[in-house]
Amino acid sequence: MSTRKCLLMFQDNPIIVAVRNPKDIYDAIHSKSQIIFLLTGNVYNLKKMVELCTKSGKHVFTHLDLIKGYSQDNYFIKYLKDEIKPTGIITTKNNIITRAKQEGLMTVQRLFLLDSSAMDISITSAKKIKPDAIEILPGLVPKLITAVKKELDIPIVTGGFIETEEEVRSCLAAGALSASTSHKPLWDKIELIREEQRLLQNE
């Protein structure tokens, strides 16, 4: 069910706002995208940032590998679900994906496909762990997206150095549902890209 929700959510938001600096959170919540990837945070500000996002009607995913001041154990995952209340989590770690799924959080597994060996290992891992979605980095290599899509029946997001509309279109054409970007000029291009995708689907 969560995978289906992820698919629909990402499908409707071809551009995802990636926040690397807490000061950008206010620009993020006023963007047109309904999904925010929090790639920053610590024990002092994470809850506030997540609350700002959710109160603005955004779906917010916290990147647990990048949060500071928390121990990534079972107690933290439960605390995250019950007290901080994001839509879901992002991580590279299999055990955190498994635990987050047990708590009912949506899960995005970030895969660094640096070479063919890394791709094989990542695909095998994703098949076993079954995250609700995967994020492929680097996102600017369309043939990687296409290759992974052939192997996995899991929604695909791409990220990393995506800064132009054409780069977003390239990712989507290769099989990704969304592209995450911290490049602010792209954040409000989502309506244009969304309409283009709808027209392509109706052809």
Secondary structure as the mmCIF struct_conf table of DSSP 4:
data_model
#
loop_
_struct_conf.conf_type_id
_struct_conf.id
_struct_conf.beg_label_comp_id
_struct_conf.beg_label_asym_id
_struct_conf.beg_label_seq_id
_struct_conf.end_label_comp_id
_struct_conf.end_label_asym_id
_struct_conf.end_label_seq_id
HELX_RH_AL_P HELX_RH_AL_P1 SER A 2 GLN A 11
TURN_TY1_P TURN_TY1_P1 ASP A 12 ASP A 12
BEND BEND1 PRO A 14 PRO A 14
STRN STRN1 ILE A 15 VAL A 19
BEND BEND2 ASN A 21 ASN A 21
HELX_RH_3T_P HELX_RH_3T_P1 PRO A 22 ASP A 24
HELX_RH_AL_P HELX_RH_AL_P2 ILE A 25 ILE A 29
TURN_TY1_P TURN_TY1_P2 HIS A 30 HIS A 30
BEND BEND3 SER A 31 LYS A 32
BEND BEND4 GLN A 34 GLN A 34
STRN STRN2 ILE A 35 LEU A 38
STRN STRN3 ASN A 42 ASN A 42
TURN_TY1_P TURN_TY1_P3 VAL A 43 ASN A 45
HELX_RH_AL_P HELX_RH_AL_P3 LEU A 46 LYS A 55
TURN_TY1_P TURN_TY1_P4 SER A 56 GLY A 57
STRN STRN4 HIS A 59 HIS A 63
HELX_RH_3T_P HELX_RH_3T_P2 LEU A 64 LEU A 66
STRN STRN5 LYS A 68 LYS A 68
BEND BEND5 GLY A 69 GLY A 69
BEND BEND6 ASP A 73 ASP A 73
HELX_RH_AL_P HELX_RH_AL_P4 ASN A 74 TYR A 79
HELX_RH_PI_P HELX_RH_PI_P1 LEU A 80 ILE A 84
BEND BEND7 THR A 87 THR A 87
STRN STRN6 GLY A 88 THR A 91
BEND BEND8 THR A 92 THR A 92
HELX_RH_AL_P HELX_RH_AL_P5 ASN A 94 GLN A 102
TURN_TY1_P TURN_TY1_P5 GLU A 103 GLY A 104
STRN STRN7 MET A 106 PHE A 112
BEND BEND9 ASP A 115 ASP A 115
HELX_RH_AL_P HELX_RH_AL_P6 SER A 116 ILE A 129
BEND BEND10 ASP A 132 ASP A 132
STRN STRN8 ALA A 133 LEU A 137
BEND BEND11 PRO A 138 PRO A 138
TURN_TY1_P TURN_TY1_P6 GLY A 139 LEU A 140
HELX_RH_AL_P HELX_RH_AL_P7 PRO A 142 GLU A 151
BEND BEND12 ILE A 154 ILE A 154
STRN STRN9 ILE A 156 GLY A 159
BEND BEND13 GLY A 160 PHE A 161
BEND BEND14 THR A 164 THR A 164
HELX_RH_AL_P HELX_RH_AL_P8 GLU A 165 ALA A 174
TURN_TY1_P TURN_TY1_P7 GLY A 175 GLY A 175
BEND BEND15 LEU A 177 LEU A 177
STRN STRN10 SER A 178 THR A 181
HELX_RH_AL_P HELX_RH_AL_P9 LYS A 184 TRP A 187
TURN_TY1_P TURN_TY1_P8 ASP A 188 LYS A 189
HELX_RH_AL_P HELX_RH_AL_P10 ILE A 190 GLN A 201
TURN_TY1_P TURN_TY1_P9 ASN A 202 ASN A 202
#
